[in-house]
Amino acid sequence: MATAALIDSAMRLELDGGLDADNKPVVKYKNFAHVKTSSTPDQLYAVANALSGLQVYPLVMITRNDSFAIHS
Amino acid sequence: MAKVLELQFLNQENKTVTIRLDAPIEPVDPAAVNAAMDTVIAQNIFTSSGGNYTSKKGARIVDREVSEIDL
């Protein structure tokens, strides 16, 4: 049976950038690579809120991207 | 012009690693920056080629001014 091994994680913050000239919402993204695969959701949440608190755009969503290697 | 907040940390190899944030809140609140950097170190979720983030090195606002050149 093939197995999946977690090899890499990244975090992406989705930020509310307000409205553009056509009144359409603007979404800003901030990506963080080199996130430890062992990180917990609580840890990501704490860091995301700490960092987003230093910039003007409100934090909308935190996403985590995990990459798995598939082995036979 | 475009301002960027740079948070500089030292990793286990004593090399500088930087987190850059666009659109920093101004004026910058040093206590808030300090607290956020402490959180980054305490939660220890980031790694680098030189290992964990171990200490704060500094923080700064970088202001980039772009002037177009007519060709």
Backbone of each chain as nested JSON, in Angstrom:
{
  "chains": [
    {"id": "A", "residues": [
      {"number": 1, "name": "MET", "atoms": {"N": [0.838, -1.19, 0.0], "CA": [0.0, 0.0, 0.0], "C": [0.88, 1.25, 0.0]}},
      {"number": 2, "name": "ALA", "atoms": {"N": [0.537, 2.23, -0.801], "CA": [1.312, 3.478, -0.849], "C": [1.02, 4.309, 0.388]}},
      {"number": 3, "name": "THR", "atoms": {"N": [2.022, 5.031, 0.833], "CA": [1.84, 5.873, 2.004], "C": [2.205, 7.322, 1.678]}},
      {"number": 4, "name": "ALA", "atoms": {"N": [1.645, 8.233, 2.455], "CA": [1.917, 9.659, 2.269], "C": [2.708, 10.157, 3.467]}},
      {"number": 5, "name": "ALA", "atoms": {"N": [3.822, 10.821, 3.202], "CA": [4.639, 11.381, 4.28], "C": [4.648, 12.892, 4.167]}},
      {"number": 6, "name": "LEU", "atoms": {"N": [4.328, 13.552, 5.286], "CA": [4.312, 15.017, 5.313], "C": [5.749, 15.531, 5.218]}},
      {"number": 7, "name": "ILE", "atoms": {"N": [6.065, 16.266, 4.15], "CA": [7.441, 16.717, 3.987], "C": [7.603, 18.235, 4.087]}},
      {"number": 8, "name": "ASP", "atoms": {"N": [6.528, 18.984, 3.901], "CA": [6.7, 20.437, 3.894], "C": [5.376, 21.123, 4.247]}},
      {"number": 9, "name": "SER", "atoms": {"N": [5.471, 22.246, 4.983], "CA": [4.287, 23.04, 5.304], "C": [4.538, 24.491, 4.972]}},
      {"number": 10, "name": "ALA", "atoms": {"N": [3.476, 25.194, 4.657], "CA": [3.548, 26.625, 4.424], "C": [2.276, 27.247, 4.969]}},
      {"number": 11, "name": "MET", "atoms": {"N": [2.346, 28.54, 5.267], "CA": [1.174, 29.233, 5.794], "C": [0.858, 30.412, 4.885]}},
      {"number": 12, "name": "ARG", "atoms": {"N": [-0.423, 30.625, 4.675], "CA": [-0.828, 31.777, 3.878], "C": [-1.879, 32.574, 4.627]}},
      {"number": 13, "name": "LEU", "atoms": {"N": [-1.657, 33.877, 4.717], "CA": [-2.635, 34.763, 5.342], "C": [-3.426, 35.457, 4.247]}},
      {"number": 14, "name": "GLU", "atoms": {"N": [-4.734, 35.421, 4.406], "CA": [-5.598, 36.141, 3.48], "C": [-6.045, 37.41, 4.188]}},
      {"number": 15, "name": "LEU", "atoms": {"N": [-5.786, 38.562, 3.54], "CA": [-6.03, 39.85, 4.179], "C": [-7.035, 40.658, 3.378]}},
      {"number": 16, "name": "ASP", "atoms": {"N": [-7.825, 41.426, 4.117], "CA": [-8.839, 42.276, 3.492], "C": [-8.187, 43.586, 3.058]}},
      {"number": 17, "name": "GLY", "atoms": {"N": [-8.015, 43.754, 1.749], "CA": [-7.348, 44.948, 1.237], "C": [-8.293, 46.07, 0.87]}},
      {"number": 18, "name": "GLY", "atoms": {"N": [-9.537, 45.999, 1.335], "CA": [-10.503, 47.058, 1.036], "C": [-11.131, 46.888, -0.341]}},
      {"number": 19, "name": "LEU", "atoms": {"N": [-11.568, 47.998, -0.923], "CA": [-12.24, 47.951, -2.217], "C": [-11.397, 48.652, -3.276]}},
      {"number": 20, "name": "ASP", "atoms": {"N": [-11.457, 48.146, -4.501], "CA": [-10.712, 48.807, -5.569], "C": [-11.578, 49.894, -6.202]}},
      {"number": 21, "name": "ALA", "atoms": {"N": [-11.112, 50.479, -7.298], "CA": [-11.809, 51.604, -7.928], "C": [-13.203, 51.209, -8.409]}},
      {"number": 22, "name": "ASP", "atoms": {"N": [-13.41, 49.924, -8.698], "CA": [-14.718, 49.456, -9.169], "C": [-15.554, 48.88, -8.028]}},
      {"number": 23, "name": "ASN", "atoms": {"N": [-15.181, 49.211, -6.788], "CA": [-15.902, 48.724, -5.609], "C": [-15.847, 47.214, -5.448]}},
      {"number": 24, "name": "LYS", "atoms": {"N": [-14.86, 46.588, -6.054], "CA": [-14.703, 45.144, -5.862], "C": [-13.714, 44.901, -4.717]}},
      {"number": 25, "name": "PRO", "atoms": {"N": [-14.008, 43.896, -3.883], "CA": [-13.095, 43.63, -2.764], "C": [-11.703, 43.215, -3.259]}},
      {"number": 26, "name": "VAL", "atoms": {"N": [-10.702, 43.696, -2.559], "CA": [-9.319, 43.332, -2.878], "C": [-8.831, 42.368, -1.809]}},
      {"number": 27, "name": "VAL", "atoms": {"N": [-8.302, 41.253, -2.236], "CA": [-7.749, 40.281, -1.3], "C": [-6.237, 40.289, -1.436]}},
      {"number": 28, "name": "LYS", "atoms": {"N": [-5.562, 40.471, -0.296], "CA": [-4.097, 40.439, -0.294], "C": [-3.668, 39.124, 0.332]}},
      {"number": 29, "name": "TYR", "atoms": {"N": [-2.586, 38.586, -0.182], "CA": [-2.065, 37.342, 0.377], "C": [-0.662, 37.55, 0.885]}},
      {"number": 30, "name": "LYS", "atoms": {"N": [-0.366, 36.907, 1.997], "CA": [1.004, 36.917, 2.515], "C": [1.391, 35.473, 2.788]}},
      {"number": 31, "name": "ASN", "atoms": {"N": [2.408, 35.025, 2.094], "CA": [2.823, 33.625, 2.217], "C": [4.05, 33.477, 3.107]}},
      {"number": 32, "name": "PHE", "atoms": {"N": [4.055, 32.429, 3.885], "CA": [5.219, 32.09, 4.697], "C": [5.644, 30.669, 4.377]}},
      {"number": 33, "name": "ALA", "atoms": {"N": [6.829, 30.535, 3.84], "CA": [7.379, 29.204, 3.589], "C": [8.144, 28.76, 4.829]}},
      {"number": 34, "name": "HIS", "atoms": {"N": [8.751, 27.611, 4.784], "CA": [9.6, 27.101, 5.874], "C": [8.842, 27.004, 7.188]}},
      {"number": 35, "name": "VAL", "atoms": {"N": [7.585, 26.607, 7.13], "CA": [6.842, 26.343, 8.362], "C": [7.091, 24.892, 8.745]}},
      {"number": 36, "name": "LYS", "atoms": {"N": [7.342, 24.681, 10.018], "CA": [7.634, 23.317, 10.467], "C": [6.421, 22.422, 10.281]}},
      {"number": 37, "name": "THR", "atoms": {"N": [6.67, 21.209, 9.844], "CA": [5.567, 20.27, 9.633], "C": [4.928, 19.882, 10.966]}},
      {"number": 38, "name": "SER", "atoms": {"N": [5.663, 20.062, 12.065], "CA": [5.14, 19.691, 13.382], "C": [4.287, 20.794, 14.009]}},
      {"number": 39, "name": "SER", "atoms": {"N": [4.144, 21.938, 13.339], "CA": [3.39, 23.05, 13.929], "C": [1.93, 22.672, 14.161]}},
      {"number": 40, "name": "THR", "atoms": {"N": [1.381, 23.19, 15.247], "CA": [-0.029, 22.933, 15.542], "C": [-0.876, 24.118, 15.078]}},
      {"number": 41, "name": "PRO", "atoms": {"N": [-2.176, 23.884, 14.884], "CA": [-3.066, 24.997, 14.513], "C": [-3.004, 26.152, 15.509]}},
      {"number": 42, "name": "ASP", "atoms": {"N": [-2.901, 25.851, 16.794], "CA": [-2.805, 26.905, 17.814], "C": [-1.577, 27.784, 17.576]}},
      {"number": 43, "name": "GLN", "atoms": {"N": [-0.479, 27.143, 17.23], "CA": [0.761, 27.905, 16.995], "C": [0.628, 28.789, 15.769]}},
      {"number": 44, "name": "LEU", "atoms": {"N": [0.072, 28.236, 14.69], "CA": [-0.102, 29.029, 13.466], "C": [-1.025, 30.211, 13.743]}},
      {"number": 45, "name": "TYR", "atoms": {"N": [-2.088, 29.949, 14.498], "CA": [-3.061, 30.993, 14.807], "C": [-2.388, 32.138, 15.575]}},
      {"number": 46, "name": "ALA", "atoms": {"N": [-1.573, 31.784, 16.565], "CA": [-0.908, 32.798, 17.39], "C": [0.036, 33.65, 16.553]}},
      {"number": 47, "name": "VAL", "atoms": {"N": [0.826, 33.009, 15.71], "CA": [1.798, 33.759, 14.899], "C": [1.082, 34.598, 13.842]}},
      {"number": 48, "name": "ALA", "atoms": {"N": [0.064, 34.031, 13.214], "CA": [-0.664, 34.767, 12.173], "C": [-1.277, 36.033, 12.749]}},
      {"number": 49, "name": "ASN", "atoms": {"N": [-1.86, 35.929, 13.939], "CA": [-2.492, 37.099, 14.544], "C": [-1.454, 38.111, 15.023]}},
      {"number": 50, "name": "ALA", "atoms": {"N": [-0.327, 37.626, 15.523], "CA": [0.723, 38.538, 15.969], "C": [1.251, 39.354, 14.796]}},
      {"number": 51, "name": "LEU", "atoms": {"N": [1.53, 38.671, 13.682], "CA": [2.11, 39.369, 12.531], "C": [1.094, 40.262, 11.837]}},
      {"number": 52, "name": "SER", "atoms": {"N": [-0.14, 39.764, 11.687], "CA": [-1.12, 40.578, 10.967], "C": [-1.493, 41.818, 11.773]}},
      {"number": 53, "name": "GLY", "atoms": {"N": [-1.289, 41.764, 13.095], "CA": [-1.571, 42.924, 13.93], "C": [-0.623, 44.095, 13.698]}},
      {"number": 54, "name": "LEU", "atoms": {"N": [0.465, 43.847, 12.971], "CA": [1.443, 44.906, 12.713], "C": [1.182, 45.629, 11.398]}},
      {"number": 55, "name": "GLN", "atoms": {"N": [0.225, 45.14, 10.625], "CA": [-0.03, 45.798, 9.343], "C": [-1.507, 46.178, 9.239]}},
      {"number": 56, "name": "VAL", "atoms": {"N": [-1.83, 47.012, 8.284], "CA": [-3.134, 47.672, 8.283], "C": [-4.289, 46.787, 7.817]}},
      {"number": 57, "name": "TYR", "atoms": {"N": [-4.022, 45.787, 6.996], "CA": [-5.135, 45.01, 6.448], "C": [-5.653, 43.987, 7.457]}},
      {"number": 58, "name": "PRO", "atoms": {"N": [-6.98, 43.928, 7.668], "CA": [-7.523, 42.952, 8.615], "C": [-7.309, 41.516, 8.12]}},
      {"number": 59, "name": "LEU", "atoms": {"N": [-7.04, 40.639, 9.062], "CA": [-6.84, 39.225, 8.741], "C": [-8.191, 38.558, 8.511]}},
      {"number": 60, "name": "VAL", "atoms": {"N": [-8.343, 37.905, 7.363], "CA": [-9.607, 37.245, 7.035], "C": [-9.505, 35.746, 7.26]}},
      {"number": 61, "name": "MET", "atoms": {"N": [-8.439, 35.156, 6.774], "CA": [-8.339, 33.701, 6.866], "C": [-6.875, 33.274, 6.92]}},
      {"number": 62, "name": "ILE", "atoms": {"N": [-6.638, 32.209, 7.658], "CA": [-5.308, 31.603, 7.719], "C": [-5.42, 30.247, 7.047]}},
      {"number": 63, "name": "THR", "atoms": {"N": [-4.567, 29.979, 6.077], "CA": [-4.578, 28.645, 5.475], "C": [-3.2, 28.017, 5.637]}},
      {"number": 64, "name": "ARG", "atoms": {"N": [-3.233, 26.708, 5.683], "CA": [-1.997, 25.958, 5.798], "C": [-1.911, 25.03, 4.597]}},
      {"number": 65, "name": "ASN", "atoms": {"N": [-0.769, 25.025, 3.946], "CA": [-0.545, 24.133, 2.807], "C": [0.47, 23.08, 3.2]}},
      {"number": 66, "name": "ASP", "atoms": {"N": [0.02, 21.848, 3.228], "CA": [0.922, 20.744, 3.541], "C": [1.234, 19.972, 2.263]}},
      {"number": 67, "name": "SER", "atoms": {"N": [2.493, 19.624, 2.108], "CA": [2.899, 18.801, 0.966], "C": [3.259, 17.411, 1.464]}},
      {"number": 68, "name": "PHE", "atoms": {"N": [2.73, 16.431, 0.774], "CA": [3.01, 15.043, 1.138], "C": [3.772, 14.357, 0.012]}},
      {"number": 69, "name": "ALA", "atoms": {"N": [4.74, 13.562, 0.372], "CA": [5.412, 12.706, -0.607], "C": [4.743, 11.345, -0.555]}},
      {"number": 70, "name": "ILE", "atoms": {"N": [4.457, 10.826, -1.725], "CA": [3.806, 9.509, -1.798], "C": [4.845, 8.438, -2.106]}},
      {"number": 71, "name": "HIS", "atoms": {"N": [4.913, 7.456, -1.225], "CA": [5.872, 6.36, -1.415], "C": [5.105, 5.068, -1.612]}},
      {"number": 72, "name": "SER", "atoms": {"N": [5.73, 4.178, -2.329], "CA": [5.096, 2.86, -2.49], "C": [5.43, 2.003, -1.271]}}
    ]},
    {"id": "B", "residues": [
      {"number": 1, "name": "MET", "atoms": {"N": [5.886, 56.373, -0.233], "CA": [6.118, 55.244, -1.151], "C": [5.9, 53.935, -0.411]}},
      {"number": 2, "name": "ALA", "atoms": {"N": [6.227, 52.874, -1.101], "CA": [5.953, 51.553, -0.529], "C": [6.825, 51.289, 0.698]}},
      {"number": 3, "name": "LYS", "atoms": {"N": [6.188, 51.16, 1.84], "CA": [6.937, 50.888, 3.055], "C": [6.776, 49.431, 3.46]}},
      {"number": 4, "name": "VAL", "atoms": {"N": [7.853, 48.874, 3.956], "CA": [7.854, 47.482, 4.386], "C": [8.434, 47.424, 5.792]}},
      {"number": 5, "name": "LEU", "atoms": {"N": [7.766, 46.659, 6.652], "CA": [8.289, 46.431, 7.995], "C": [9.121, 45.159, 7.967]}},
      {"number": 6, "name": "GLU", "atoms": {"N": [10.377, 45.267, 8.338], "CA": [11.258, 44.097, 8.37], "C": [11.515, 43.681, 9.811]}},
      {"number": 7, "name": "LEU", "atoms": {"N": [11.205, 42.432, 10.11], "CA": [11.489, 41.868, 11.436], "C": [12.687, 40.951, 11.276]}},
      {"number": 8, "name": "GLN", "atoms": {"N": [13.759, 41.292, 11.947], "CA": [14.985, 40.512, 11.792], "C": [15.227, 39.644, 13.018]}},
      {"number": 9, "name": "PHE", "atoms": {"N": [15.45, 38.374, 12.731], "CA": [15.741, 37.398, 13.786], "C": [17.105, 36.778, 13.527]}},
      {"number": 10, "name": "LEU", "atoms": {"N": [17.667, 36.187, 14.571], "CA": [18.875, 35.382, 14.394], "C": [18.483, 33.92, 14.533]}},
      {"number": 11, "name": "ASN", "atoms": {"N": [19.081, 33.078, 13.698], "CA": [18.794, 31.646, 13.82], "C": [19.944, 30.949, 14.561]}},
      {"number": 12, "name": "GLN", "atoms": {"N": [19.848, 29.637, 14.612], "CA": [20.815, 28.879, 15.418], "C": [22.25, 29.031, 14.921]}},
      {"number": 13, "name": "GLU", "atoms": {"N": [22.404, 29.38, 13.644], "CA": [23.754, 29.595, 13.114], "C": [24.157, 31.061, 13.211]}},
      {"number": 14, "name": "ASN", "atoms": {"N": [23.371, 31.856, 13.985], "CA": [23.653, 33.277, 14.165], "C": [23.555, 34.066, 12.87]}},
      {"number": 15, "name": "LYS", "atoms": {"N": [22.772, 33.549, 11.941], "CA": [22.547, 34.276, 10.693], "C": [21.201, 34.993, 10.79]}},
      {"number": 16, "name": "THR", "atoms": {"N": [21.092, 36.066, 10.048], "CA": [19.876, 36.864, 10.094], "C": [18.805, 36.284, 9.174]}},
      {"number": 17, "name": "VAL", "atoms": {"N": [17.601, 36.149, 9.71], "CA": [16.454, 35.783, 8.88], "C": [15.416, 36.893, 9.045]}},
      {"number": 18, "name": "THR", "atoms": {"N": [14.784, 37.24, 7.96], "CA": [13.908, 38.407, 7.964], "C": [12.488, 38.042, 7.561]}},
      {"number": 19, "name": "ILE", "atoms": {"N": [11.521, 38.559, 8.3], "CA": [10.115, 38.473, 7.906], "C": [9.707, 39.866, 7.456]}},
      {"number": 20, "name": "ARG", "atoms": {"N": [9.157, 39.959, 6.249], "CA": [8.77, 41.266, 5.708], "C": [7.252, 41.381, 5.65]}},
      {"number": 21, "name": "LEU", "atoms": {"N": [6.746, 42.498, 6.147], "CA": [5.31, 42.743, 6.111], "C": [5.029, 44.029, 5.347]}},
      {"number": 22, "name": "ASP", "atoms": {"N": [4.128, 43.937, 4.385], "CA": [3.712, 45.127, 3.648], "C": [2.741, 45.942, 4.49]}},
      {"number": 23, "name": "ALA", "atoms": {"N": [2.595, 47.194, 4.132], "CA": [1.593, 48.082, 4.714], "C": [1.594, 48.07, 6.243]}},
      {"number": 24, "name": "PRO", "atoms": {"N": [2.738, 48.364, 6.877], "CA": [2.775, 48.395, 8.341], "C": [1.925, 49.536, 8.896]}},
      {"number": 25, "name": "ILE", "atoms": {"N": [1.38, 49.296, 10.096], "CA": [0.632, 50.353, 10.78], "C": [1.627, 51.412, 11.233]}},
      {"number": 26, "name": "GLU", "atoms": {"N": [1.31, 52.672, 10.894], "CA": [2.202, 53.76, 11.295], "C": [1.442, 54.777, 12.124]}},
      {"number": 27, "name": "PRO", "atoms": {"N": [2.066, 55.417, 13.085], "CA": [3.453, 55.159, 13.469], "C": [3.62, 53.774, 14.094]}},
      {"number": 28, "name": "VAL", "atoms": {"N": [4.782, 53.181, 13.903], "CA": [5.035, 51.85, 14.427], "C": [5.081, 51.889, 15.948]}},
      {"number": 29, "name": "ASP", "atoms": {"N": [4.421, 50.924, 16.563], "CA": [4.415, 50.801, 18.02], "C": [5.508, 49.796, 18.412]}},
      {"number": 30, "name": "PRO", "atoms": {"N": [6.616, 50.294, 18.961], "CA": [7.734, 49.386, 19.273], "C": [7.319, 48.236, 20.185]}},
      {"number": 31, "name": "ALA", "atoms": {"N": [6.42, 48.508, 21.136], "CA": [5.995, 47.454, 22.063], "C": [5.246, 46.36, 21.308]}},
      {"number": 32, "name": "ALA", "atoms": {"N": [4.413, 46.76, 20.333], "CA": [3.649, 45.777, 19.555], "C": [4.585, 44.941, 18.693]}},
      {"number": 33, "name": "VAL", "atoms": {"N": [5.578, 45.59, 18.09], "CA": [6.545, 44.863, 17.262], "C": [7.319, 43.868, 18.127]}},
      {"number": 34, "name": "ASN", "atoms": {"N": [7.734, 44.342, 19.313], "CA": [8.477, 43.489, 20.224], "C": [7.65, 42.272, 20.633]}},
      {"number": 35, "name": "ALA", "atoms": {"N": [6.373, 42.506, 20.948], "CA": [5.498, 41.415, 21.38], "C": [5.286, 40.411, 20.25]}},
      {"number": 36, "name": "ALA", "atoms": {"N": [5.091, 40.92, 19.023], "CA": [4.865, 40.02, 17.89], "C": [6.107, 39.176, 17.627]}},
      {"number": 37, "name": "MET", "atoms": {"N": [7.274, 39.793, 17.738], "CA": [8.513, 39.034, 17.516], "C": [8.714, 37.991, 18.609]}},
      {"number": 38, "name": "ASP", "atoms": {"N": [8.357, 38.347, 19.854], "CA": [8.44, 37.367, 20.941], "C": [7.531, 36.183, 20.653]}},
      {"number": 39, "name": "THR", "atoms": {"N": [6.335, 36.468, 20.104], "CA": [5.4, 35.392, 19.779], "C": [5.988, 34.472, 18.716]}},
      {"number": 40, "name": "VAL", "atoms": {"N": [6.597, 35.075, 17.684], "CA": [7.198, 34.265, 16.612], "C": [8.252, 33.318, 17.188]}},
      {"number": 41, "name": "ILE", "atoms": {"N": [9.082, 33.858, 18.096], "CA": [10.136, 33.023, 18.675], "C": [9.541, 31.96, 19.599]}},
      {"number": 42, "name": "ALA", "atoms": {"N": [8.547, 32.363, 20.406], "CA": [7.966, 31.431, 21.378], "C": [7.244, 30.277, 20.69]}},
      {"number": 43, "name": "GLN", "atoms": {"N": [6.499, 30.585, 19.625], "CA": [5.734, 29.531, 18.955], "C": [6.658, 28.65, 18.111]}},
      {"number": 44, "name": "ASN", "atoms": {"N": [7.753, 29.221, 17.651], "CA": [8.79, 28.431, 16.995], "C": [8.264, 27.574, 15.842]}},
      {"number": 45, "name": "ILE", "atoms": {"N": [7.453, 28.195, 14.965], "CA": [6.895, 27.409, 13.85], "C": [7.726, 27.539, 12.583]}},
      {"number": 46, "name": "PHE", "atoms": {"N": [8.61, 28.53, 12.544], "CA": [9.396, 28.73, 11.325], "C": [10.767, 28.08, 11.46]}},
      {"number": 47, "name": "THR", "atoms": {"N": [11.241, 27.572, 10.361], "CA": [12.59, 27.065, 10.328], "C": [13.329, 27.82, 9.227]}},
      {"number": 48, "name": "SER", "atoms": {"N": [14.606, 27.597, 9.11], "CA": [15.396, 28.26, 8.078], "C": [16.568, 27.353, 7.769]}},
      {"number": 49, "name": "SER", "atoms": {"N": [17.369, 27.771, 6.783], "CA": [18.518, 26.935, 6.434], "C": [19.482, 26.83, 7.61]}},
      {"number": 50, "name": "GLY", "atoms": {"N": [19.406, 27.805, 8.526], "CA": [20.279, 27.781, 9.703], "C": [19.556, 27.376, 10.972]}},
      {"number": 51, "name": "GLY", "atoms": {"N": [18.41, 26.709, 10.844], "CA": [17.709, 26.206, 12.023], "C": [16.643, 27.155, 12.548]}},
      {"number": 52, "name": "ASN", "atoms": {"N": [16.286, 26.948, 13.834], "CA": [15.212, 27.715, 14.463], "C": [15.563, 29.188, 14.607]}},
      {"number": 53, "name": "TYR", "atoms": {"N": [14.51, 29.992, 14.763], "CA": [14.709, 31.397, 15.111], "C": [14.967, 31.44, 16.611]}},
      {"number": 54, "name": "THR", "atoms": {"N": [16.098, 32.006, 17.001], "CA": [16.453, 31.951, 18.412], "C": [16.352, 33.289, 19.134]}},
      {"number": 55, "name": "SER", "atoms": {"N": [16.584, 34.396, 18.443], "CA": [16.527, 35.68, 19.136], "C": [16.175, 36.803, 18.168]}},
      {"number": 56, "name": "LYS", "atoms": {"N": [15.835, 37.949, 18.78], "CA": [15.506, 39.121, 17.974], "C": [16.79, 39.87, 17.644]}},
      {"number": 57, "name": "LYS", "atoms": {"N": [16.93, 40.277, 16.41], "CA": [18.093, 41.088, 16.042], "C": [17.694, 42.553, 15.916]}},
      {"number": 58, "name": "GLY", "atoms": {"N": [16.537, 42.791, 15.321], "CA": [16.114, 44.176, 15.168], "C": [14.867, 44.257, 14.314]}},
      {"number": 59, "name": "ALA", "atoms": {"N": [14.35, 45.453, 14.173], "CA": [13.185, 45.678, 13.323], "C": [13.35, 47.044, 12.695]}},
      {"number": 60, "name": "ARG", "atoms": {"N": [12.876, 47.163, 11.462], "CA": [13.03, 48.453, 10.79], "C": [11.981, 48.623, 9.714]}},
      {"number": 61, "name": "ILE", "atoms": {"N": [11.727, 49.883, 9.419], "CA": [10.853, 50.211, 8.301], "C": [11.753, 50.528, 7.113]}},
      {"number": 62, "name": "VAL", "atoms": {"N": [11.477, 49.878, 5.995], "CA": [12.245, 50.145, 4.788], "C": [11.322, 50.856, 3.808]}},
      {"number": 63, "name": "ASP", "atoms": {"N": [11.775, 51.994, 3.353], "CA": [10.965, 52.833, 2.473], "C": [11.59, 52.805, 1.083]}},
      {"number": 64, "name": "ARG", "atoms": {"N": [10.839, 52.286, 0.143], "CA": [11.398, 52.138, -1.203], "C": [10.784, 53.187, -2.109]}},
      {"number": 65, "name": "GLU", "atoms": {"N": [11.631, 53.978, -2.704], "CA": [11.138, 55.004, -3.606], "C": [11.485, 54.631, -5.034]}},
      {"number": 66, "name": "VAL", "atoms": {"N": [10.485, 54.642, -5.889], "CA": [10.681, 54.241, -7.282], "C": [10.497, 55.452, -8.169]}},
      {"number": 67, "name": "SER", "atoms": {"N": [11.48, 55.728, -8.997], "CA": [11.36, 56.818, -9.966], "C": [11.445, 56.242, -11.373]}},
      {"number": 68, "name": "GLU", "atoms": {"N": [10.398, 56.452, -12.126], "CA": [10.402, 55.959, -13.501], "C": [11.343, 56.813, -14.344]}},
      {"number": 69, "name": "ILE", "atoms": {"N": [12.013, 56.158, -15.265], "CA": [12.905, 56.87, -16.179], "C": [12.29, 56.836, -17.573]}},
      {"number": 70, "name": "ASP", "atoms": {"N": [12.136, 57.979, -18.159], "CA": [11.576, 58.031, -19.517], "C": [12.612, 57.569, -20.517]}},
      {"number": 71, "name": "LEU", "atoms": {"N": [12.233, 56.624, -21.353], "CA": [13.162, 56.115, -22.372], "C": [12.713, 56.564, -23.752]}}
    ]}
  ]
}
